[in-house]
Amino acid sequence: MKSLPHLVQARAEPSPDPAWFADPLRVPPGRHGVDLPASMRVARGVRLFLRGDVLPSPQTWAKLGDALWQGDPLADAVVAWLHREGMATAKPKLDAAIAHGLHAVPDAPPELRAYLAAAERTPTWLDPALMQAGARFLHSTGLHGMMVLRDAGLMAGYQASAINQTLVMTGALQRGVQRRIAETTSWWVDCTALGGMDRSGQGFQTTLKVRVMHALVRQNLRQRPQWDADYLGLPINQLDMQATYLGFSAVHLMALRATGVPVSSHEAQGVMHLWRYIGWLMGVDEAHLFDCEASARLGLYHNLLSQAPPDATSQALGRALMDEPLQRLYPWGAAIRGPWNKARHLSLVRLFVGAQGMRNLGLPMALPWYPVATALPRALWSGLHRVMPGGMQALAQRGRRAQEAYLPIMFGRRPPGVAADVAVHGS
């Protein structure tokens, strides 16, 4: 409560009632709203997209804190079975059930049956046509869409230091950021393919594998003595999973608009619907998913208020990601293309996080020259396709070819059926 006077002074918001900090559910981890002034500075870009009094109600704030203690019961049960039966025997059964259904594993245990039955249940709200509309729009954004997703959804997200602990403790820095980004990009391409989230789609199946992988990480970290549960809560908890889902959806849409990409209300609705389903399949509780962009922005703002402020892990991860373009496997011109892409990414990050965000992430100060120079031409190019007969279809087809063609530059080759390491920060 000591930060309350400073918080009120730091922003032009109504003074929150002390009840805003109440906890009618259970005591939240220490990270929950630990430095509200700092969290509000990180979230001020999102605040620009909101109107009125946007502070969470006491009930909403308490539920956010409680979400830090919540995992994914279905996937956690599968992990318990994997360890009980042994990976050598159980893992092939899991893979077969995900690829072919439960009929391929006649002796499937109850945990696996429950996991697959829930995943194969079609939510009553699911609209396949709307999902396809969202996927086509994402195709139309081409390589630019992939760039801003990386910089607004991933790099900016490293400012949430508590989430970083999962990446740091699992050796993400030592394993190499280039490989992690490539795997995440491959997963994103699979999920956004037309039909990618059908039962037989690669996106659907890879998502179920990643969900179990997250549960394995959750179990591993919570057993480590260095995991401070009183402060951090549960590893890969519901609030942090929501943050990742919103990074791929609401944050991505805001970043596209900020860099000159027109987004119609139907396209935005399609993107939000697609990622609502992907988030649901990944194990995010329906209470933390959103059916429209406006509610998702508000949910994102509340999520960011809960997050711990930037720290040394933010700078370590930020600097590692900064140099990732230099490590890509360019077939030609690496000495030029690597530094050029690094400069473009830094320029985009500067637009998304501001000068203070660059310091938070340990990045050299850069000017947003790239988005400023390209926003108008990009808007005109996209607008031209919107008025031409068949223009958006052509733009989507061309953009998708570019996205798929870039995967070999990230991998050197694209391993078949790669299981993306999509952790809570999407990498």
HELIX and SHEET records of a PDB file:
HELIX    1   1 LEU A    4  GLN A    9  1                                   6    
HELIX    2   2 PRO A   18  PHE A   21  5                                   4    
HELIX    3   3 LEU A   36  VAL A   42  1                                   7    
HELIX    4   4 ARG A   44  ARG A   47  1                                   4    
HELIX    5   5 PRO A   58  ALA A   67  1                                  10    
HELIX    6   6 PRO A   73  GLU A   85  1                                  13    
HELIX    7   7 MET A   87  HIS A  100  1                                  14    
HELIX    8   8 LEU A  102  ALA A  104  5                                   3    
HELIX    9   9 PRO A  110  GLU A  120  1                                  11    
HELIX   10  10 PRO A  128  SER A  140  1                                  13    
HELIX   11  11 GLY A  142  VAL A  148  1                                   7    
HELIX   12  12 LEU A  149  MET A  155  3                                   7    
HELIX   13  13 ALA A  156  GLN A  159  5                                   4    
HELIX   14  14 SER A  161  MET A  169  1                                   9    
HELIX   15  15 ALA A  172  ARG A  175  1                                   4    
HELIX   16  16 VAL A  177  CYS A  191  1                                  15    
HELIX   17  17 GLN A  202  ARG A  222  1                                  21    
HELIX   18  18 ALA A  229  LEU A  232  1                                   4    
HELIX   19  19 GLN A  238  LEU A  246  1                                   9    
HELIX   20  20 GLY A  247  VAL A  251  3                                   5    
HELIX   21  21 HIS A  252  ALA A  258  1                                   7    
HELIX   22  22 SER A  265  MET A  282  1                                  18    
HELIX   23  23 GLU A  286  HIS A  288  5                                   3    
HELIX   24  24 GLU A  293  SER A  306  1                                  14    
HELIX   25  25 ALA A  312  MET A  322  1                                  11    
HELIX   26  26 GLU A  324  GLN A  327  5                                   4    
HELIX   27  27 ALA A  334  ASN A  360  1                                  27    
HELIX   28  28 TRP A  369  VAL A  387  1                                  19    
HELIX   29  29 GLY A  391  PHE A  411  1                                  21    
END                                                                             
